[in-house]
Amino acid sequence: MSPRRLPPPGTPGRLPLAGVLRLGRPSPIWFKPALSVVVAVAPPNLTLLALGRLDLAMYTMAGSLCALYAHNRPYAARARALVWVVLGMVAGLAVSLVAASLTANAVVLVTVGALLAAAQKTLCDATRVGPPGNVVLTFISSAALFVPQTLGQVPGHLGLALAAGAWAWLVGMAPGLLRPHGPERRAVAQALNATATYVQRYREAPGAADDPGLRAAPAGAVQAAWQTLLAPGARTDATRRALERLVVRAEVALAAPADTDPERLRAWSRDLRGTAAVPHPDDLADDDEILGVEAELAAERHPWVGRLRHLAPLAARTALGCALAGYVSLALGVGRPYWALVTAASLYQANLALTWSRAVQRVVGNLVGVLAFAALVPLAHLHQAALVLCCLALNFGAEALISRNYWLGSVCVTPMALLITEFAHRQDSGELITERVVDTVVGALVGFVAALVVTNRSAGDHLAQALGTAERARERTARLLAEPAPAPAALEAARRSLTAALADLRTTADAASGEWWQRALPQERVVAAERSGHRTLAATVRRQGLLLARDTDGGAEDVRR
């Protein structure tokens, strides 16, 4: 069959205001990044305080803030992710310090900062490193551009950042000693809970629960669970296999809510707390979808490379918006144009509506934050120890609150950023407040205008093409499977083609889901294509003899080629 044509791109919709500042529920693990960043930042800063060298704190904080990343990843994947985050942080810092040592031309430095911000945004989105994304990297690299520097000082400053980054790596990995499967169990528990809520709503109002909007939350939680379980690393232990079966059970419940008991899903979710044995569903005949998903991901050695081509518009938005924001700030005579640059860099989300929401949240949070700074600065000026302790408290507050709404976290981030500027020497508080307000407004306005100018109008067409390719690849593979004795070479070629098509479909759907000017995207069709493709891929793998039969207790299976 030929795929349905997607509707042509529509006219821009209305930018939302309702709900932009509404507070949500805190993240289930809000305390983990909050505590981690305090533990990562405190020892280096207190050591510098004891040595009387708080002027070096910016370099140690570059490494310490890496502890904010990868808290949702399994520990094997977290270890690699944190290494790359630390290396990326130090690389951006190195470029900035070298640039600062070679020139004092503010226009050149802003240009370098904008290009760095675009590269950081693109790589963070392509690799899906997760919160806080590129914002922390851009904050550090942009600030370093305007710190007086000589080439001889650069190696020592980078060494401080690397040392603090190594400590942050240890802080991020430490919880794995007590609960080695904690991130996976937590992700699956959230998927089961979200699915149970959907099933309950279906039972109460079957018609309303068919709304794709209501399915978005459980579908997103299930997808997040798969991403956590199938992250790079060992996937053959019995605990991981049992968790995968629970995610499949959540998918079955989404497909057939009328036949599902929500309390059973909630009971499984409760059983995943702590370190007790993972519950084992007794109503799954096989694990075809697990096999299909794993076969797809096993063939993708570097899936993020394929996402880069879809991120060109976002990279252009970031480079243009950050550069223009910095230039306007310079034209207004503001002494810290990197604040405007960072504000613009923090805005860009998957679509224009979300970018608008982030702009509103950023402005509100920063304006309230400067009031908080005005209230805190007398306390911070009592002693340098008070300054360090205030920053630690604000670090904790920012991570504890930001999951409820971005603006609420910004209320703590803003005074923290202002206080950090006083580590080297005390500054005029009124001037700091004025410059921060001006740069916030400039960065938000100019950054949003850049998002209006640079759009990704080909995203819908790319998704239509990817859907068609995936459906045709699945049909070709299914026809070969229906033959009594298909040629091994033809079956292998079909398997590779279907694997590549499914990977491209997921990448393209993620990119297309953001552009605000499009009509509703065929999300249900994407999900159906992926699920049927995974099952066909699993059948193909079995037919080829690449996977042996699974043990009846759900244990590990051998993979042979």
C-alpha positions in Angstrom: 0.0 0.0 0.0 1.1 3.6 -0.5 1.5 5.8 2.5 -1.1 8.5 3.1 0.1 12.0 2.3 0.6 14.3 5.2 -1.3 17.6 5.1 0.7 20.5 3.9 2.2 22.8 6.5 -0.3 25.2 7.9 -0.2 28.8 9.0 1.4 29.7 12.3 -0.7 29.1 15.4 -1.1 31.3 18.4 1.7 31.5 20.8 0.5 30.3 24.3 0.5 32.3 27.5 -1.9 30.2 29.6 0.0 27.6 31.6 3.5 28.9 30.7 4.3 29.7 34.4 2.2 26.9 35.9 4.1 24.8 38.4 4.2 21.1 37.7 5.0 18.2 40.0 8.7 17.9 41.1 10.8 15.3 39.4 10.8 12.0 41.2 14.6 12.3 41.6 14.8 16.1 42.1 17.1 15.6 45.1 19.7 13.6 43.2 21.0 16.4 40.9 20.5 18.9 43.7 22.6 16.9 46.2 25.1 15.9 43.5 25.9 19.4 42.4 26.4 20.5 46.1 28.7 17.6 46.8 30.6 18.2 43.5 30.9 22.0 44.0 31.6 22.3 47.7 35.0 20.6 48.1 36.8 22.6 45.3 35.3 25.9 46.3 36.0 25.4 50.0 39.5 24.4 49.2 40.0 27.6 47.1 38.5 29.6 49.9 41.0 28.2 52.4 43.8 29.0 49.9 42.5 32.5 49.3 42.1 31.8 45.6 38.4 32.1 45.0 39.2 33.9 41.8 39.9 30.5 40.3 36.5 29.1 41.2 35.1 29.6 37.7 37.5 27.0 36.4 36.7 24.4 39.1 33.0 25.1 38.7 33.3 24.2 35.0 34.2 20.7 36.0 31.9 20.5 39.1 28.8 21.4 37.2 29.2 18.3 35.0 27.6 16.4 38.0 24.2 17.8 36.8 24.2 15.4 33.9 23.1 11.8 33.1 21.1 11.1 36.3 18.5 9.1 34.3 21.0 6.9 32.6 22.1 3.4 33.7 25.5 3.5 35.4 27.4 1.9 32.5 26.0 4.5 30.1 26.3 7.2 32.7 30.0 6.6 33.1 30.6 7.1 29.4 28.2 10.1 29.2 29.9 11.9 32.0 33.3 11.4 30.5 32.1 13.0 27.3 30.4 15.8 29.2 33.6 16.6 31.1 35.6 16.5 27.9 33.1 18.7 26.1 33.1 21.2 28.9 36.9 21.4 29.0 37.1 21.7 25.2 34.6 24.6 25.2 36.5 26.2 28.0 39.8 25.7 26.2 38.5 27.5 23.1 37.2 30.4 25.1 40.4 30.8 27.2 42.6 30.7 24.1 40.4 33.2 22.3 40.4 35.5 25.4 44.2 35.3 25.5 44.6 36.2 21.8 42.2 39.1 21.5 40.2 41.6 23.5 37.9 42.6 20.6 34.4 42.1 22.0 32.8 41.6 18.6 35.2 38.7 17.9 34.6 37.2 21.3 30.9 37.4 20.9 31.2 35.7 17.5 33.3 32.9 18.9 30.7 32.5 21.7 27.8 32.3 19.3 29.6 29.6 17.2 30.5 27.7 20.3 26.9 27.9 21.5 25.6 26.6 18.2 28.0 23.6 18.3 27.2 22.8 21.9 23.4 22.9 21.2 23.7 20.7 18.1 25.9 18.1 19.8 23.8 18.0 23.0 20.6 17.5 21.0 22.1 15.0 18.6 23.5 12.9 21.4 20.4 13.4 23.6 22.6 14.0 26.6 19.6 15.3 28.6 19.1 18.1 31.1 20.6 20.6 31.5 21.7 20.3 27.9 23.8 22.9 26.3 22.9 25.8 28.7 25.6 25.0 31.4 28.3 24.4 28.8 27.4 27.7 27.0 27.3 29.6 30.3 30.8 28.5 31.2 32.4 28.9 27.8 30.7 32.3 27.2 31.7 33.7 30.6 35.3 32.5 30.1 35.6 34.6 26.9 35.5 37.8 28.9 38.0 36.8 31.7 41.4 38.4 31.2 43.8 35.6 30.3 47.2 34.8 29.0 48.3 31.7 27.0 50.6 30.7 29.8 47.7 30.5 32.3 45.5 28.3 30.1 47.0 24.9 30.9 46.7 25.4 34.6 43.1 26.6 34.4 42.2 23.7 32.2 43.8 21.4 34.7 41.6 22.7 37.5 38.5 22.1 35.4 39.7 18.5 34.6 40.4 17.8 38.3 36.9 19.1 39.3 35.4 17.1 36.4 37.0 13.9 37.7 35.5 14.5 41.1 32.1 15.2 39.5 32.4 11.9 37.7 32.9 10.1 41.0 30.0 11.9 42.6 27.7 10.9 39.7 28.7 7.2 39.8 28.7 6.8 43.6 25.0 5.9 44.0 25.5 2.8 41.8 27.3 1.1 44.6 24.1 0.9 46.6 21.5 0.5 43.8 23.1 -0.7 40.5 19.9 -0.9 38.6 18.3 2.2 40.1 17.8 4.3 37.0 16.3 1.4 35.0 13.9 0.4 37.8 12.8 4.0 38.2 12.2 4.5 34.5 10.1 1.4 34.2 8.2 2.3 37.4 7.3 5.6 35.9 6.2 4.0 32.6 3.9 1.6 34.5 2.4 4.3 36.7 1.7 6.6 33.6 0.1 3.6 31.8 -2.0 2.7 34.8 -3.3 6.3 34.9 -4.2 6.1 31.3 -6.0 2.8 31.7 -7.9 4.1 34.7 -9.1 7.1 32.6 -10.1 4.8 29.8 -12.3 2.8 32.1 -13.9 6.0 33.4 -14.4 7.6 30.0 -13.4 5.3 27.0 -14.1 8.0 24.4 -12.0 10.7 26.1 -9.1 8.4 26.8 -8.7 7.8 23.0 -7.5 11.4 22.7 -3.9 11.3 21.5 -3.1 14.1 24.0 -4.0 11.8 26.9 -1.8 9.0 25.4 1.2 11.3 25.0 2.3 11.0 28.7 2.2 7.2 29.0 3.7 6.8 25.5 6.5 9.2 26.4 7.1 7.4 29.6 7.3 4.1 27.8 9.7 5.5 25.2 11.9 6.9 28.0 12.0 3.5 29.7 13.1 1.9 26.5 15.8 4.5 26.0 17.0 3.9 29.5 16.9 0.1 29.3 18.5 -0.1 25.9 21.2 2.5 26.5 24.7 1.3 25.5 26.1 -1.3 27.9 25.5 -4.8 29.0 21.9 -5.8 28.4 21.9 -9.6 29.1 21.5 -9.8 32.9 18.3 -11.2 34.3 17.2 -8.0 36.0 17.4 -6.0 32.8 15.5 -8.7 30.9 12.7 -8.7 33.5 12.4 -4.9 33.3 12.2 -5.1 29.5 9.2 -7.5 29.8 7.5 -5.0 32.1 7.9 -2.3 29.5 6.4 -4.6 26.9 3.5 -5.2 29.3 3.0 -1.4 29.5 2.9 -1.2 25.7 0.3 -4.0 25.6 -1.8 -2.1 28.2 -1.7 1.0 26.0 -2.8 -1.0 23.0 -5.6 -2.8 24.9 -6.6 -0.7 28.0 -10.0 -2.5 28.3 -8.2 -5.8 29.1 -5.8 -4.4 31.6 -6.0 -4.0 35.4 -4.5 -0.7 36.4 -3.9 -1.8 40.0 -1.7 -4.6 38.7 0.5 -2.1 36.9 0.7 0.1 40.0 1.6 -3.0 42.1 4.5 -3.8 39.7 5.6 -0.2 39.9 5.6 -0.3 43.7 7.6 -3.6 43.7 10.3 -1.8 41.7 11.2 0.4 44.6 14.2 -0.6 46.5 16.3 -3.6 45.6 13.8 -6.5 45.8 13.4 -8.9 42.9 11.8 -7.5 39.7 8.2 -8.8 39.3 7.7 -11.2 36.3 4.5 -10.9 34.3 3.0 -14.3 33.6 0.8 -13.3 30.6 3.4 -12.7 27.9 3.9 -15.5 25.5 7.0 -14.1 23.9 9.3 -11.1 23.6 9.1 -10.3 19.9 9.1 -6.6 20.4 12.1 -6.8 22.7 14.0 -8.7 20.1 13.1 -6.3 17.4 14.0 -3.2 19.4 17.4 -4.7 20.4 18.2 -5.8 16.8 17.5 -2.3 15.6 19.6 -0.6 18.2 22.4 -3.1 17.9 22.9 -2.1 14.3 23.1 1.6 15.2 26.6 2.1 16.4 26.4 5.9 16.3 22.7 6.8 16.0 23.4 10.4 16.9 25.3 11.0 13.6 22.1 10.5 11.6 20.4 13.2 13.7 22.9 15.9 12.9 21.4 16.6 9.5 18.0 17.3 11.0 19.5 19.9 13.4 20.9 22.3 10.9 18.0 24.8 11.3 18.3 24.7 15.1 22.1 25.2 14.9 21.5 28.2 12.6 18.9 29.7 15.0 21.3 29.4 17.9 24.3 30.9 16.1 22.3 33.8 14.6 20.3 34.5 17.8 23.3 34.4 20.1 25.5 36.5 17.9 22.8 39.2 17.4 22.0 39.2 21.1 25.6 39.8 22.0 26.0 42.5 19.3 23.0 44.4 20.5 24.2 44.1 24.1 27.5 45.6 23.1 25.8 48.4 21.2 23.9 49.3 24.3 27.2 49.5 26.3 26.5 46.5 28.6 29.8 45.3 30.1 28.8 41.6 30.1 27.4 40.7 26.7 27.8 37.0 27.4 24.7 37.2 29.6 22.6 38.2 26.6 24.3 35.4 24.5 23.5 32.8 27.2 19.9 34.0 27.4 19.4 33.5 23.7 21.1 30.1 23.8 18.8 28.9 26.6 15.6 29.6 24.6 15.8 27.3 21.6 13.6 24.2 22.0 12.1 21.7 19.5 9.6 24.2 18.2 8.7 27.8 18.2 5.8 27.5 20.7 8.2 25.9 23.2 10.8 28.5 22.4 8.3 31.2 23.2 7.3 29.6 26.4 11.0 29.3 27.4 11.5 33.0 26.6 8.7 34.0 28.9 9.9 31.7 31.7 13.5 33.0 31.3 12.5 36.6 31.6 10.1 36.1 34.5 12.7 33.9 36.4 15.5 36.3 35.8 13.6 39.4 36.9 12.5 37.7 40.1 16.0 36.3 40.5 17.6 39.8 40.5 15.3 40.7 43.3 16.5 37.6 45.2 20.1 38.7 44.5 19.3 42.2 45.9 18.0 40.5 49.1 21.0 38.1 49.4 23.9 40.3 48.5 24.2 42.0 52.0 24.6 38.5 53.5 27.1 37.4 50.9 29.2 40.5 51.5 29.7 39.7 55.1 32.5 37.2 54.4 33.8 35.2 51.5 32.7 32.0 53.3 29.1 33.4 53.3 29.5 34.0 49.6 30.4 30.4 49.0 27.7 29.1 51.2 25.1 31.3 49.5 26.1 29.9 46.1 25.9 26.3 47.3 22.4 26.9 48.7 21.4 28.5 45.4 22.9 25.5 43.5 20.7 23.2 45.5 17.6 25.3 45.1 18.0 25.7 41.4 18.1 21.9 40.8 15.4 21.2 43.4 13.0 23.7 41.7 13.7 23.7 38.0 11.8 20.4 37.3 8.6 22.2 38.5 9.0 24.9 36.0 12.0 26.5 34.3 11.3 30.0 35.6 11.2 28.8 39.2 14.7 27.3 38.9 15.9 30.5 37.2 15.0 32.4 40.4 17.9 30.6 42.0 20.2 30.4 39.0 20.2 34.2 38.4 21.4 35.3 41.9 23.9 32.4 41.8 25.4 33.7 38.5 25.6 37.2 39.8 27.3 36.1 43.0 29.8 34.0 41.1 31.0 37.2 39.4 32.1 38.4 42.9 34.4 35.5 43.6 37.3 37.4 42.2 36.4 40.8 43.8 33.4 42.7 45.1 31.4 44.5 42.4 28.7 47.2 42.4 25.4 45.4 43.0 23.3 48.1 41.3 25.3 47.8 38.1 25.1 44.0 38.2 21.3 44.1 38.5 20.9 46.7 35.7 23.1 44.8 33.3 21.5 41.5 34.1 18.0 42.9 33.4 19.0 44.6 30.2 20.8 41.5 28.9 17.9 39.2 29.8 15.4 41.4 27.8 17.8 41.8 24.9 18.7 38.1 24.8 15.1 37.0 25.0 13.8 39.4 22.3 16.6 39.0 19.8 16.8 35.3 20.4 13.1 34.8 19.7 13.3 37.0 16.6 16.0 34.7 15.3 13.8 31.7 15.9 11.1 33.4 13.8 13.5 34.0 11.0 15.1 30.5 10.8 12.5 27.8 10.5 12.6 24.1 9.6 9.8 23.9 7.0 11.1 20.6 5.5 10.5 18.6 8.7 7.0 17.4 7.7 8.2 16.3 4.2 11.1 14.4 5.8 8.7 12.6 8.1 6.4 11.6 5.2 9.3 10.2 3.3 10.7 8.3 6.3 7.2 6.8 7.1 6.9 5.6 3.5 10.3 4.2 3.5 9.8 2.3 6.7 6.4 0.9 5.6 7.8 -0.2 2.3 10.8 -1.8 3.9 8.6 -3.7 6.4 6.3 -5.0 3.5 9.3 -6.2 1.5 10.7 -8.0 4.5 7.3 -9.6 5.4 6.9 -10.9 1.8 10.3 -12.5 2.0 9.4 -14.1 5.4 6.2 -15.5 3.8 8.3 -17.5 1.2 9.1 -21.1 2.2 12.8 -20.7 1.5 13.9 -17.1 0.9 17.5 -16.4 -0.3 19.7 -15.7 2.7 21.3 -12.8 0.9 18.0 -11.2 0.1 16.7 -11.7 3.7 19.9 -10.1 5.1 19.6 -7.2 2.7 15.9 -6.7 3.7 16.8 -6.9 7.4 19.5 -4.2 7.0 17.1 -2.0 5.0 14.3 -2.3 7.6 16.8 -1.6 10.4 18.0 1.6 8.8 14.5 2.7 7.9 13.3 2.3 11.5 16.2 4.2 12.9 15.7 7.0 10.4 12.0 7.1 11.1 12.6 7.7 14.9 15.2 10.4 14.2 12.9 12.2 11.7 9.8 11.9 13.9 11.7 13.5 16.8 12.8 16.4 14.6 9.4 17.0 13.0 7.5 16.9 16.3 8.6 20.4 17.1 7.8 22.8 14.3 4.8 24.9 15.5 3.5 25.9 12.1 2.7 22.4 11.0 -0.7 20.7 11.4 -0.8 17.7 13.7 1.7 15.0 12.9 0.7 11.4 12.4 2.0 10.2 15.8 -0.2 7.1 15.9 0.9 6.1 12.5 4.5 6.5 13.5 4.0 4.3 16.6 2.2 1.7 14.5 4.9 1.6 11.9 7.6 1.2 14.6 5.8 -1.5 16.5 5.0 -3.6 13.3 8.5 -2.9 12.1 10.1 -4.2 15.3 8.0 -7.4 15.2 8.9 -8.0 11.6 12.5 -7.4 12.4 12.4 -9.9 15.3 10.8 -12.5 13.0 13.6 -11.9 10.5 16.3 -12.2 13.1 14.8 -15.5 14.3 14.5 -16.8 10.7 18.1 -16.1 10.1 19.1 -18.0 13.2 20.8 -15.0 14.7 19.1 -15.4 18.0 18.5 -18.6 19.9 15.3 -19.3 21.8 14.9 -17.5 25.1 14.9 -19.4 28.4 11.4 -19.9 29.7 12.2 -17.9 32.8 13.1 -14.8 30.9 16.8 -15.2 31.5 19.6 -14.2 29.2 19.9 -15.6 25.7 22.9 -16.1 23.4 23.4 -14.0 20.3 25.4 -15.7 17.5 26.3 -14.6 14.0 
